[in-house]
Amino acid sequence: MTISEEQLTHEALAAKVRPELVTEIPGPAVRAHVERDARVTSPSLPRAYPFAPRRGAGSVVEDLDGNIFIDLNAGIAVTSTGHSHPRVVEAIERQARDLLHYSASDFYLPIYADVCERLDEMAPFSGRARSFLTNSGTESVEAAIKLSRSTTGRQYVIAFFQSFHGRSMGSVTLTASKAKYRAHFGPMLPSVHHAIYGDFEYLDEVVFKRLVAPDEVAAIVVESWLGEGGYILPPEGWFAYLRELCDRHGILLVCDEVQSGMGRSGKMWAIEHEGVEPDIVVAGKGIASGLPLGAMIAREEHMSWETGAHGSTYGGSPLPCAAALATFDVIRDEDLLGNASRVGEGFLAGLRDVQSRHPLLREVRGKALWIGLGFADGDTAQAVEKAAFRKGLLMLTCGDDAIRISPPLVFREDQARASLEIFEEALVEVEAGG
C-alpha cells in the first residue's frame, strides 16, 4: 500500500459518521485476544469492557474484528486532536528520523525548551512561567508536590474528596475518589489532608481550625473540574474563594488540568472559566495527542528549587515533545477550542432532550466536550455503558454513578447527532431490562 493510499484509508475512516458492526460484540478476534491478555498482563488493569482497538482516525476506532466504533472517551481524554492526526504523525516520524532520545535532565535538548516556551505562552496566569516535563499526569502531580514543599518550606498539602490525581504514591495520597485506589498501599504520604470540593466553609471551619494551621500548608491541589469523581463543575465563585484563601495564608494554588486541559473545556485550561489564576498547573493526557508526556507549569518566581532537586530520564523526550508541538499547532490552526464549544453545546442540548424522555438519565452536566451524565447508581451507569458499547459507542463511567463524554476535540456535529440516537437506543434497552 502506498503512502497516498494509506492517507485515503485514514481519511475514509475518520469520515465515518456511525458505527459499522460486522460481527457480534465482542467478535471472535477480540475474544481470543482477551483470553491471551488474561494470561500475561497484570490483573490490576481495570478494563471497562472487551474492546481491543486496531487503528483509529479522528473520532473513530476500528477493533481487531473490523468493527467500527464512535469514540466518546478519546482513550480517557488523551487523543485531543483525534486518533493519529496526520500532522501529529508526520511530526513524530520526522523527529524519529533525527533523534529518538536524549535526556533533558543532563543535557540541553532543544525540543524540550521549544515545548516549555509554548507552555509559557499558554500558561493560565500573568507573568513568566517555567515548566518541568514528565512522562504522565501523575508524575506532574508528584513534581508539583515536591516543588510546593521546596519553594514554601512547608510540609502540608490539602486535596479534596472525589478528586483523582494519579496512582503513584504521592498522587494517590491526594486522590480521594474511590477507596480502592488506596487500598493495601498504606501508609500514604504523610501531611496530606482532604476537604470537600465546592464547599465554602470546610477548609476554615474544619481543616484549619482542627487539623493544621494554614501557615504550615504548602499547597492546595485541586482539579479545576472534577474528572474521575464524576465530571463535575465547581460552584460559581468557589475558585475565587480558594484564591483569596491561598493569598491570605501564603499557600500555593495548584490546579490539576490533566484531564480538563488542552481545550476540552472550550478554553485551553478549564481554570480560565473560573476567573482566577493558579500558581502551578499540571498537565498530561491530551498534551501530546497520545504520546506519553506531562508538564508541571509554574510561575517563574516559584520555580526556585536547586539544580538536581528533580529530574527525569525520559520526561520531555524528543518524540513526545514533537507530538506536543504539533498538537499545539493543530488546536490553534483548526480552531479546536471553537469546535469543542460549538459541538459540545449542541451535544449537551441533545442530551438534555434525551433526558426529558428518559427518567433513567437523571442529570446532564458539563461544558464544551466535558460532559457528565448522572444516573441513580453505578450499576445503572455501567449497564448503559455496556449497552452503548454493544451498539458501537465507546463510553466510560466515572464517579459513583456517572458516565463521562470526552471525545476527541475534532468530534463533528454529524457524529454527535448519530451518537445521540445510539445513546438513546442504549437507554431504551436498559430500561427494558436488556
N, C-alpha and C positions, 0 to 999 in steps of 0.2 A: 504494500500500500504506500502510495506516495504521500509526501507531507501535505499536499493540497487536498488529497482525498481524506486524510486524517482530519484536516481542519473542517471539511464539509461534514464529516461524521460528527464532530464535536458540535458544530452549529446546528445540525439537524436534531441532535439530542437536546440541546439547550432550548430549541424552539418548541418542544413538546408542551402541550397545554394540560393534558390529562394523563393519568396513569394508563399504562398499557400492560395488562397482566396476561401472560401466555401460559402459565402453569398455576396449579393451586399454590396458595401462600401458606407456609414456605414451600418452595419447589424442591425437587429431588437433589439438585446440586447443593443448594443451601443446607438441606437436612444432612447431607453427607459431610459437609464442612463443619457443621455444628457438632457432629459426633467426633470428628477428628480434633477439633478445637478443645473439646471437653477432656481429651486425654493429655493435653500438653500445656495448657495455659492455667494461670492462677485462678482458683475458684473465687477470689475476691472481686473479680471483674463483674460489675452489676449490669449485665446485659438486659435491655428492656424487652426485646422480642427477637425472634430468629431472623435477622436481616443481615445479609453478607454482601456488601457493595463490591462491584467490579470496576465501575467507572462512573464519572459524573460530569455534568456540564451545566453551568448556570444553576438553576434550582431543581434540576432533575438528576436522579441517580438510577443506575441500572444494576440489578443484582446478578449473581452468578448464573441464574437460570434465564436471564434475558428479560425479566420483568422490569418495567419502568415505573418509578415512583416519583411523586412530587415531594420534595424535601422541605418540611416546615420546621426543621431543627438545625440545619446547617452544620451537622457534626457537633452539636451543642454550641451553637453561636460562634463557630470558628471560621467557616468559609465565607467571609464577609463579602468578597467580590464574586461569589459564586464558585462552583466547583471547576477547578482547572481553567480559570480565566486565561485566555491566550496571552495577554500581556504579562501576567504573573509567571506563567510557564516559560515564556521567552526570556524573561529576566533571570529565572533560575537556571535555565540552560546556558545562557551567556556567561553567568557567573561560574557555573560548574566547569566550563572550559578554561577559565582563567585561574581560579583558586578555590579549592574545596574548603580548606580550613587553615586558619592561623589564629592563635589565641590572642584576643584583645586584652587579656589581663596582663600579659607580659610584654606585648609589643604594640606598636601603633598600627592598628588595622584601619585603613582609610574608610571602608564602607561602614564600619561601626560609628565613626564620627559623623558620617553622612546621615545615618538614621537618627542620631542624637540631635543633630541640627534641625531636622524636620520635626522631631518631638518638641524641641524648644519653641518652634514656631506654632505648634498646635496646642501647647500646654494651656489648660483652662485657668490660668492665673496671670496677673500682670507681672512684669519684671522678667528677668532671665531665668532659665531652667537648665539644670544638668540632669543627665539620665544615666542609669546603670541598666544594662541589658542582660536579660536572663533567658532561660530556656522555656519558661512557663509562667503562668499566673501565680502559682503557689510560691515559686522562687522569688517573684517580685514582692509578694507579701512578706516573705522572710527578710528580704533586703530592707523593706520599709520598717519592720520591727527593729532591726539592728541599727539602721540609721537614726530612727527616732530616739532610741535609747542613747546612742552615741552623742547626738547633737544637743540633746537636752540635759544629759547627765542624770536622767530619771529612769526608774525601772518599770513602773506600772503601765499597762496598756488596757484600754477599755474597748470591748467589741459589743455585739448585740445578739440577742436571741433571734432565731430564724436566719441568721447570717451564714454564709458559706464562703470561706476564703482559701480552701485548698486542703490537701491531705498530708503534707509534711508536718513535722512536729509543732513548729511554731504556728503555722497557719491553721492546722486542725485544732489547736487550742483556742484560737479565735472563733473557729466555726462552732455554731450552736443551732444548726438547722435540724439535725437528727442525731440522737444519741449513738446510733450505730457507727457513725463516723469516728467516734472517740472510744468506743467500747474496746476493752482489753489492751489499750495502748498507754494507760497511765503509768506514772504520773505525768500530767500535762506540764506545759511550760509554766513556771511559777509567775506570780504577779500579774495575772490576767483576770479582769472582772467583766461581767456582762450586764448590759442594761436592756431596756425594752425599746425596740425600733419604733420610731414615731411618737414616743412618749415625751412630754414636755416637763415632767416632774421627777422621774425616777432617778436620773443622774444626781440631781441636787439633793433630793429627799432621802435617797437610799444609799447610792454608791458613795457620794462624797460625805454624807453625814455619818454613815455607819461602817463603811468598809475601808476607804482610803482617802487621804487628804488630796485635794486637787493639785497642790503644788508638788506632789510626788508622781503625777501622771505624765508620762512622756507623750502619749498619743491616744487619740480616739480613732479607731479604724472602723470604717463603715462602708457598706455597699451603697453607692449613690441610689440605686434602685435594687431592692431585694431580688436576687435571681433564684437560686435553688430553693430559697424559702417560700417561693410561690409567685414570683413575678409581680411584686407589689410596689407601688409608688408611695413615697413618703407623704405625710400630710403637709399642706401648704404652710410654709414658714418654719418648718422643723429644722431645715439646714441652716437657716439664719440664726435660729436659737443655738444650734451646735457651734456655729462660727463665733458667736458672741461669747459663749461659754469658754471656748478654746482661747480666744483673745484675752479674756479676763484672767485666765489662770496660766497662760504661757504654755498651753498644750498644742501639739501639732494635730491638725485635722488631715487624716489620711483617707482618701476616697478610693475604694476598690472599684475599678471600672473594667475588670477583666471580662465580664460578660456584657455589661451595658455600654461599653465604649466602642470606638471605631464606627460610629454612625448609626448604631442600631436604634437610638432614640430619636433620630432625625437631626441631631446635632452630633458633633464628633464625640462629645462626652455628655453623659446624662446629667452630670452635675451642672452643666450650663443652663439647664432648665430651672435649676433651683435658685439661681441668682446669688450664689456665693462662690468664693474662690478657696479651694483647699490649699494645703501646704505641700502635700505629696499626693501623687496619683499613681496607682499601679494598674498596669495594662497587661493583656495577654490575648488568648483566643484569636479574635479576628485581626490582630495587628499584622499578621503575615499571611493571611488567606489560607492557612492550613499548615504552614511550616512552624516548627517549634520556636517561638520567640515570645518573650515578655519584656516588660520595661517597668522600672521604678523611676518616675519623673518627679523631681523635687525642685522647689525654689532654690536658686543658687546659694542663698545665704544659709540654707540648712544642709547643703552637701559639704559638711565640714569635717568628715572623718579623715583619718590619716591614711597615707599611702600604705597599701597592703591590708587595710582593715576588712576589705571584702573583695572577692574576685570570682571568676568562673572560667573554666577551661573552654566550654562550648558556648556560653551565653554571648549572643551577638556574633555568631559565626557567619561567614560570608553568605551562604545560601539563604538562611532565613532573613538576613538583612536585605539581600537583593529582592526577596519576595515582599518585604515590608515596604521598601521604596516604591515598588510597582503598585502595591496595594494603596498607598497614599495617593499616588497619581491617578489610579482608576477611580477611587472615591471622589476625587476632585473633578477629573475630566468628564466623568459620566454622570455627575450630579447624583451620586448615590444617596447623599443626605436628603435631597429633594425627593428622590424616588421612594425612600423609606417612609417619608412623611405622607406622600400622596397615596401610595399603595396601602400603607398601614391605615390611613384614615378611612379609606373605602372598605378595607377588610374589617376594621372594628365596627363600622356601621352595619356591614353584612352579618357579622357575628351577633350583634345585638338584635337584628331582625330575626335570626335563627332562634335566639334566646326567647323571644316573645312567643314562639310557637312550641317551645320545649322547656318545661319547668325543670327538667333534669339538669340543664345548664343554668346554674344559679347566679353566676356573675361573669361579666366580660369587662376586663380592666386593661389599661396599658396606654401606650403612646407609640406612634410610628410602628416599627416592626418589633416591638417589645410588647407582647400580648399574653395576658394570663386568663385562663378560663377556670372558674371555680365551680366545683361540684359538691355534693353533700358529703362525700367521704372519699378516701383514697381508693377504695375498691371500685367505685363508680368511675373515677378518673382513669384508672388502669383499664377498665373494661372498654371505655370509649377509645383510649389509646390503641388498644389491640384490635378493636373493630375497624378503626381507621386504617391501621396497618394492613389488614386483610383486604382492604379496598384500594390500597396503593398510596396511602397518605402517611408520611413519616412524621409522627408527633411524639412528644416526650413529656412525661409527667414531671411535676416538681412540687415542692412543699408537701403539705399533708393531704391535699385534696384538689390539686390543680393540674392542668396541662398548660405547658408553655408553647407559644408560637414564636419562633425566632428564625425565619427563613433567611437565605442569603439576601443581601441588600439589592440584588438585581431582580428580585421577585417581581413578576409582572402582574398587571391587573387581570389579564385573562386567566392566568394561573390561580390568582386569588379567587375569582368567580367559580372556577371549577372546584377548587378546594372547599369552598363553602358548600357546594352541592354534595360533595362526597362526605364532608364532615356531618352534614345534616342526616345523610343516609346512615352514618355510623351511630348517631344519636337514636334514630328510629330503631335500629337493630338492638341496641342496648335496652331501650325502653320496652321492646317486645320480649326481652329476656334472652336475646341471642348472644 
